[in-house]
Amino acid sequence: MMKTLKSMMLIGIGVGATLAYQKYSKPVMKEMEKLANKTMDKVNNELEEMM
């Protein structure tokens, strides 16, 4: 009985994690892309100022 409950709980956690990933992966990736672009722009500006 306990093994069955444990298995059902783990399956539920997996399903929840999969649904959360599908729902929130695009917004998170967009924010990470914005952050990377800002950082690259700052680095490029600093390099241009040095030259």
N, C-alpha and C positions, 0 to 999 in steps of 0.2 A: 504494500500500500504506500509506504513512504517513498519507494523508488519511483512509483508512478507519479506521485505528487511532485517530486523533485524534477522529473522529466517534463511534466506539464509546465512547471514554473520556468524552467530554462527555455522551453519553446516559447512561452509567453514573452520572456525578456528578449529573446531573439527577434520575435515579430515586432515588438515595440521599437527596438533599436533600428530595425530595417525601415519601418514606417517613418521614424524620426529622421533617418538619413535621407530618405527619398523626399521628405517635405522640406528639410532645411539645408540640403547640400548646395542648392543653387544660390540662395542668398548669402551663405557663408563664403562660397567661392567668389562671388561678386565683390564682397567686402575685402577679401584677401587680395583680389586683383587690384582693387582701388588702392589699398595700402602699399602694395608692391610698386604700383605706378608712381605714387607720391614719393616713395623712397628713391626710386630710380631718377625721378625728375630732380630731386634735391641733390643727389650725387652728381648728376650731369651739370647742374648749375654751378656746384662748387668746383668741378673740374674746369669748366669754362672760365670761371673767375680766376683760377690759378694760372691759366695760360694767358 
